[in-house]
C-alpha cells in the first residue's frame, strides 16, 4: 500500500497555493517542490541516499524545511534533533540512532562537532546530483524519528511512518474541518511532533504554514486578530500570554480564525473563558510522540462542563483504560489506531510498543460516563504517600485555580514517615502568602494531598514544548 | 487493519449533530445509531447475519437509510438494487449476486415478488433479537455491491469496501474541505454511488444529509439560496434547471453554500458562468462505480480555461493514459488508488479489475500538459467510420454550444459505405432547423464527424443517474 509522493502530488494539485511563509517571504507548493527537488539533488551529491538515516539539527526556519522536504524526496529517515539539548544529550541520540549523516544549521555546529556534521551552508553550495525520485511512498515508510522527552530514564527513538502522519492529519481534519484557505501558525518547534505535524498537514491538506523561529505572543495575537492565520498550536502557558496581548489591545480574533490547539496538560477554565471572550475557540488535546500528535481533543463547548478533560478520541482512534470496565475507574491509558508508532529504534528497538494493537502510554487516567478522557497523571510522576496514590496534576489544578497563581508544579520528595510527600512550586501573578495558598488547597483536597511545603519561583522548569518537568522540580528540594 | 464502527464512533463523537433530515423530520447521529441498532436487531431476528449478502430495493427515504445502517451494524454485504429497473433486470442482479435475502420497500414488492422478499413493514414489526455488534470494521470488508449501468453487455456487480468508501470520503475532503456544520443535499439515488457516497461522507465527516425522495429543482434552489444546505451532487442536466429557478427568483446562493459536484460528463461553460453569477461554484467530476465515486474534479476557477476537462485526480489518486507518455495523446484511462474496487462478484468474479494496481476504465481520454484529464469518450460508444475514430461526446459538445440546443445525443448507425456513421438527436430550447444545426457543426468539426442525420426529440434516454444512454439512441434509428 502506497501514497503518491505528497510533495509532488500537492505541487501538481495546488501548486499555486501558499505553502510556507516566514517573516516577509513566502513560497507556493510548486516553489517548495522545486526547492525540495533541488535539495534532494544536493543531498544526493553529498552521499545521502534512499533509506539513509539522517539526523538534522536546526532552528525553525525555511532552510530547515527545505532540507527536510529534500530528505523526503530522497526517501531517507530523519532523526529530528532538539536544538535545546546539551551536546551529551545530542550525542546519545546520534549514537543510539546510528545516523549515517548529521545535517546541521551552521549556527548550531558546535553542538555536534564530534560527529562530522554536514553544514546547511555546504548543502546550499553543493551541485545537485541525479537521484531517483520516490513517486510512491510505502505506508510503512519511516518519515521521522523523534526521541521522547521521557520524564524518566533514557530517551527512546520513536519511528513515525507515512501512515502515522497521514492518519493523524486526516483524523484532525475530520474533527475540526479543513478549508483550502487555512493557514496554520507554527511557533512550536519543528523537531517536535507538535511542529512537524503542522508541516505534514500542510502537505496533505494543501494548507499554508506561517512559520515563526520562536514563540512571539504579540505577533501571534496580531495575526490571530488580523486573520492572516486560521489555526495555531501551543501549550497552555503560551495561551495566557496571547490572550493578554489580545485583551490589552482591546481586539478580538478575526472571524477567519478557527481554533487554537492546546496540548501539554489541562488549561484552566478561566483561560478558556477569556479566549471565548476574544473569539478564540480553544481545543485541548492529548497526544504524544508515539501517537504522532493529538489522539483526543476537547471542544471549547465542552470545556466548562468537563474541566480537566482531554476530550474524546479522533474518528480513527480508540482509547481505553487498562483493566477497567467501569466509567470513572483509574488505570493506564491505552490507545489504538493507525497513528500509533510501529516501534522504537536503537537500544529500545526490542521493546514492544503495542500489545495486541494497543499502545500502553504509561499515563494514568479514566473515562467518564460519556467517554471523555481525563488524564490524571503521567505514571512516572505518581507520588505514593502512606499507601495512597497522589497525582501531582490534581494538586496543580487546585493551585492554578487561585487568582494569585500563574503556574504551579508539584512533585514528590522522600519522607521518613510517609515514604513520599508532595511539595509545590508556584509562580505568582500577584502577591500572596504560602500559608494562604495551602489553606486554599486544604479546602479542596484531602489533607494527605496538600503539599507539605510550598515555595515561590520566577519560572518552572519546562522542556522545549513547554511541558512541566517534574523531575527537575525534584532537584530543587 | 480496521476502522472503529463508523456508526457507533460518530454517535459517540458527535451524537448531538444532525445526521439526516427528510421533509420536516430530522435525526441526530445518536438517534440514527439507536435506530440502526434496533434495525440490526430486527434484521437478526429475521435471519440476517454477519456476512449475509442482502439485496435491498427501495426509494430514497429514511427507512431505506435505517435498513442500510442496520445492515452495516450486523456486518452484511448490501446489494443495492436500482428501483427504476424492470423485473427481469432485477432478477439478473439478485441471481448473479446470490443474495440470501431481498429486502424491499412495500411499494416496490411487485418487482421482486418471485424472490420471497422481506418487506420493510415486516422488518419494522419484527422483535429485535440479540446480535453481536461489529465494533471494528475490517478495511477490506465489503459494505456495498452495485451493478454498473454498463453501456454494453451484462451488468457487473462491483464490490465497494470500507476502505474504498473511506478513501473516497477523505480524498473529497482534502479537495474541497469540510466543516462540522456542512449539510449535503442528496437528490441523486441512494442505490447509486453518487447518493450512497453522500451517506458514507455523512458518517465519516459527521455531516448532515438533507434527503429528497427525488430531484426537485425548485426546492433545491430554495435551499441553496437560504443556506440550509452547503453541498449538492448532480448531473449537468439538473444544474440547468436549478439555475433557472435561482435566476427566475432573482436570488443567489447563500454564502454558506459551498459547491455543486457535477458528474456524468462535461458541463457547458455557459452553465458554469451562469452558476458563478448565482454564487454557485460547480466542480465537474469524473468517477464510476468501480472507483466509489469521484476520482478527478475540475475546480470552477479552471472551468473556462479547461473546457471539457474533468480536472485533476484527488490527493490519494493517480490517473494515467495507457501506452502513452506524451501529453495530449489519447488512450484508455487508467486509475490507481485506494478507492478502486478489489473486484467483481458473481459471473464476473473471475475478471481481474486491476492490472498491476491500475484500473482499466474502458474510457478514452488524454492528459494535457498541466495534467488535466479530458475524457474523450466511453470506449464502448466509439464510432468507427471509414477507419477514422469518432467520439460522440465531441459532436454533442459542439451541438450543446448552440444557443437553441438544450440536450444532444449522438450515436453510430451502420452504414454501407463507411461502416458506421454518426447520427444526432437534439432537444431544443428554442426553435431551430436541422440544417441550421448541421451547418453549425460543419463549421467546427471535420466533415466526417458531422452527423449524417439530425432529429428532434422531447427528451433523451438517460439512466437513473441521468447519464445519456447512447445505446438506447441506437434503437431510435
HADDOCK unambig.tbl for C-alpha pairs under 7 A between the chains (distance, minus, plus):
assign (segid A and resid 3 and name CA) (segid B and resid 316 and name CA) 6.30 0.50 0.50
assign (segid A and resid 4 and name CA) (segid B and resid 316 and name CA) 6.36 0.50 0.50
assign (segid A and resid 9 and name CA) (segid B and resid 315 and name CA) 6.69 0.50 0.50
assign (segid A and resid 13 and name CA) (segid B and resid 312 and name CA) 6.83 0.50 0.50
assign (segid A and resid 174 and name CA) (segid B and resid 205 and name CA) 5.52 0.50 0.50
assign (segid A and resid 176 and name CA) (segid B and resid 179 and name CA) 6.99 0.50 0.50
assign (segid A and resid 176 and name CA) (segid B and resid 180 and name CA) 6.86 0.50 0.50
assign (segid A and resid 177 and name CA) (segid B and resid 177 and name CA) 6.95 0.50 0.50
assign (segid A and resid 177 and name CA) (segid B and resid 178 and name CA) 4.89 0.50 0.50
assign (segid A and resid 177 and name CA) (segid B and resid 179 and name CA) 4.40 0.50 0.50
assign (segid A and resid 177 and name CA) (segid B and resid 180 and name CA) 6.19 0.50 0.50
assign (segid A and resid 178 and name CA) (segid B and resid 177 and name CA) 4.90 0.50 0.50
assign (segid A and resid 178 and name CA) (segid B and resid 178 and name CA) 5.31 0.50 0.50
assign (segid A and resid 178 and name CA) (segid B and resid 179 and name CA) 6.47 0.50 0.50
assign (segid A and resid 179 and name CA) (segid B and resid 177 and name CA) 4.41 0.50 0.50
assign (segid A and resid 179 and name CA) (segid B and resid 178 and name CA) 6.46 0.50 0.50
assign (segid A and resid 180 and name CA) (segid B and resid 176 and name CA) 6.87 0.50 0.50
assign (segid A and resid 180 and name CA) (segid B and resid 177 and name CA) 6.20 0.50 0.50
assign (segid A and resid 205 and name CA) (segid B and resid 174 and name CA) 5.51 0.50 0.50
assign (segid A and resid 312 and name CA) (segid B and resid 13 and name CA) 6.83 0.50 0.50
assign (segid A and resid 315 and name CA) (segid B and resid 9 and name CA) 6.70 0.50 0.50
assign (segid A and resid 316 and name CA) (segid B and resid 3 and name CA) 6.31 0.50 0.50
assign (segid A and resid 316 and name CA) (segid B and resid 4 and name CA) 6.37 0.50 0.50
